[in-house]
Amino acid sequence: MTITEYISQCEKDMNLKIDKLKSEFNSLRTGRANPQLLDNVYIEYYGSRVPLKQIAAISVPDPRTLEIKPWDRGAIDVIENELKKVDLGSMPQRQGDVIRVNLPSMNEEQRKKLVKVVAQISEDIKVEVRNVRRDYIEKIKKAQKTSEISEDDAKRHEATIQKLTDKYIGFIDSLAQSKEKELLTI
């Protein structure tokens, strides 16, 4: 692998960490209904665990309600039972072939707890980004030791990776700030 390929791969790996952060933020309950709240819900369906979104349509008819409509009516009981296990702050209500989950509004204390969770998640992802940086800088140093690149090139590429790291850390901070703002907005 060439050094430019290392840097390109480093950026891809950091992008994956940002995607992971966005996914974790989307799964947090903010007081508004969001189909992504159910992304981590898996249903036992014909002998295998399947994501809920693969066997049902999930919609948001109003800001505080999730509506789940299974494509197979036979799965409605299993889905309802699995939704009862998920901590959404409300029990699912079955209405014919549709399951509704009314999300309660969040109080100040719950919002502050979630802000702390956002801070922890973003810090964990920052650590993962720094670990990516460390791994690629080690690869560059290894390439320098085996005389694949000069010391000057190694320093320049290390600086490039550090700039990428700073860029992604800044991006993580801005995503965390916007999520905190969303959580604290009533």
TAHU-V687525 format. One record per residue. OMEGA is omega in whole degrees, 0 to 359 (999 if undefined). NEAR is the number of other ideal C-beta (glycine too) atoms within 8 Angstrom. D_LAST is the distance of its C-alpha to the last C-alpha in Angstrom with 2 decimals. Layout:
# TAHU-V687525
omega:OMEGA near:NEAR d_last:D_LAST
omega:OMEGA near:NEAR d_last:D_LAST
This chain:
# TAHU-V687525
omega:178 near:4 d_last:50.38
omega:182 near:5 d_last:50.51
omega:179 near:11 d_last:48.37
omega:176 near:6 d_last:46.49
omega:176 near:8 d_last:45.80
omega:182 near:14 d_last:44.51
omega:178 near:13 d_last:42.10
omega:179 near:8 d_last:41.02
omega:177 near:10 d_last:40.54
omega:180 near:13 d_last:38.66
omega:177 near:9 d_last:36.15
omega:180 near:8 d_last:35.85
omega:178 near:10 d_last:35.27
omega:176 near:13 d_last:32.52
omega:177 near:8 d_last:30.91
omega:178 near:8 d_last:31.01
omega:178 near:13 d_last:29.06
omega:177 near:13 d_last:26.32
omega:178 near:8 d_last:26.33
omega:179 near:10 d_last:26.08
omega:180 near:13 d_last:23.06
omega:179 near:9 d_last:21.26
omega:180 near:10 d_last:22.29
omega:178 near:10 d_last:21.04
omega:181 near:11 d_last:17.60
omega:181 near:10 d_last:17.45
omega:177 near:9 d_last:18.43
omega:179 near:11 d_last:15.46
omega:183 near:9 d_last:13.07
omega:183 near:9 d_last:9.51
omega:176 near:10 d_last:8.40
omega:178 near:7 d_last:9.78
omega:180 near:12 d_last:13.54
omega:181 near:8 d_last:15.70
omega:181 near:11 d_last:19.50
omega:174 near:8 d_last:19.82
omega:183 near:11 d_last:18.46
omega:180 near:12 d_last:21.97
omega:183 near:11 d_last:23.94
omega:179 near:5 d_last:25.37
omega:179 near:10 d_last:26.48
omega:184 near:9 d_last:30.25
omega:174 near:13 d_last:32.42
omega:187 near:8 d_last:36.08
omega:182 near:10 d_last:37.65
omega:173 near:3 d_last:41.44
omega:177 near:4 d_last:42.08
omega:180 near:6 d_last:39.62
omega:185 near:6 d_last:35.98
omega:175 near:9 d_last:34.13
omega:181 near:9 d_last:30.52
omega:184 near:14 d_last:28.77
omega:177 near:9 d_last:28.04
omega:182 near:6 d_last:31.84
omega:181 near:13 d_last:32.70
omega:173 near:12 d_last:29.91
omega:180 near:6 d_last:27.79
omega:181 near:10 d_last:24.05
omega:180 near:8 d_last:21.94
omega:181 near:10 d_last:18.50
omega:174 near:5 d_last:19.38
omega:188 near:6 d_last:15.86
omega:182 near:6 d_last:12.29
omega:184 near:10 d_last:12.59
omega:170 near:12 d_last:16.35
omega:180 near:14 d_last:18.80
omega:182 near:11 d_last:22.34
omega:180 near:16 d_last:25.29
omega:180 near:10 d_last:28.69
omega:177 near:12 d_last:31.57
omega:177 near:7 d_last:34.44
omega:183 near:6 d_last:36.86
omega:180 near:6 d_last:36.54
omega:182 near:5 d_last:38.41
omega:187 near:13 d_last:35.56
omega:179 near:11 d_last:33.03
omega:180 near:7 d_last:34.01
omega:179 near:10 d_last:33.81
omega:180 near:15 d_last:30.38
omega:179 near:11 d_last:29.11
omega:180 near:8 d_last:30.64
omega:179 near:13 d_last:29.20
omega:177 near:13 d_last:25.63
omega:180 near:8 d_last:26.14
omega:182 near:5 d_last:26.76
omega:180 near:8 d_last:23.54
omega:177 near:3 d_last:20.67
omega:180 near:10 d_last:17.88
omega:182 near:7 d_last:16.99
omega:178 near:8 d_last:18.83
omega:177 near:5 d_last:22.43
omega:179 near:11 d_last:23.59
omega:181 near:8 d_last:25.17
omega:177 near:9 d_last:28.26
omega:183 near:6 d_last:29.13
omega:180 near:4 d_last:32.46
omega:180 near:6 d_last:32.32
omega:175 near:9 d_last:28.52
omega:178 near:15 d_last:26.13
omega:174 near:12 d_last:22.57
omega:178 near:14 d_last:19.83
omega:182 near:8 d_last:16.91
omega:179 near:14 d_last:13.99
omega:176 near:7 d_last:12.42
omega:183 near:7 d_last:8.78
omega:176 near:10 d_last:8.48
omega:184 near:6 d_last:9.11
omega:182 near:5 d_last:9.21
omega:179 near:6 d_last:12.62
omega:179 near:8 d_last:11.99
omega:180 near:12 d_last:9.50
omega:176 near:8 d_last:12.30
omega:180 near:8 d_last:14.89
omega:176 near:13 d_last:13.61
omega:177 near:11 d_last:13.63
omega:178 near:8 d_last:17.20
omega:178 near:9 d_last:18.01
omega:179 near:14 d_last:17.04
omega:180 near:10 d_last:19.31
omega:179 near:8 d_last:22.03
omega:182 near:12 d_last:22.03
omega:178 near:13 d_last:22.26
omega:178 near:8 d_last:25.01
omega:180 near:8 d_last:26.89
omega:176 near:14 d_last:26.89
omega:178 near:10 d_last:28.10
omega:179 near:8 d_last:30.92
omega:178 near:10 d_last:31.79
omega:178 near:14 d_last:31.98
omega:176 near:10 d_last:34.20
omega:175 near:8 d_last:36.34
omega:178 near:13 d_last:36.85
omega:181 near:13 d_last:37.93
omega:181 near:8 d_last:40.32
omega:183 near:8 d_last:41.85
omega:175 near:14 d_last:42.60
omega:175 near:10 d_last:43.95
omega:178 near:8 d_last:46.23
omega:179 near:9 d_last:47.45
omega:179 near:15 d_last:48.23
omega:178 near:9 d_last:50.11
omega:178 near:8 d_last:52.01
omega:178 near:12 d_last:52.96
omega:180 near:13 d_last:54.17
omega:179 near:6 d_last:56.28
omega:176 near:6 d_last:57.92
omega:174 near:5 d_last:58.67
omega:178 near:6 d_last:56.68
omega:180 near:10 d_last:55.03
omega:179 near:6 d_last:56.01
omega:179 near:6 d_last:54.37
omega:178 near:6 d_last:53.14
omega:179 near:10 d_last:51.56
omega:180 near:13 d_last:49.93
omega:181 near:8 d_last:48.41
omega:180 near:8 d_last:47.19
omega:175 near:13 d_last:45.59
omega:178 near:10 d_last:44.00
omega:178 near:8 d_last:42.50
omega:179 near:9 d_last:41.21
omega:178 near:14 d_last:39.56
omega:178 near:9 d_last:38.05
omega:176 near:8 d_last:36.62
omega:180 near:13 d_last:35.12
omega:179 near:13 d_last:33.63
omega:179 near:8 d_last:32.13
omega:182 near:8 d_last:30.70
omega:176 near:12 d_last:29.05
omega:177 near:11 d_last:27.78
omega:179 near:8 d_last:26.16
omega:177 near:9 d_last:24.65
omega:179 near:14 d_last:23.28
omega:181 near:9 d_last:21.77
omega:176 near:8 d_last:20.09
omega:180 near:13 d_last:18.71
omega:179 near:12 d_last:17.44
omega:181 near:8 d_last:15.80
omega:177 near:8 d_last:14.04
omega:177 near:11 d_last:12.93
omega:179 near:11 d_last:11.73
omega:178 near:8 d_last:9.79
omega:180 near:8 d_last:8.27
omega:184 near:13 d_last:7.62
omega:177 near:8 d_last:6.21
omega:183 near:5 d_last:3.78
omega:999 near:4 d_last:0.00
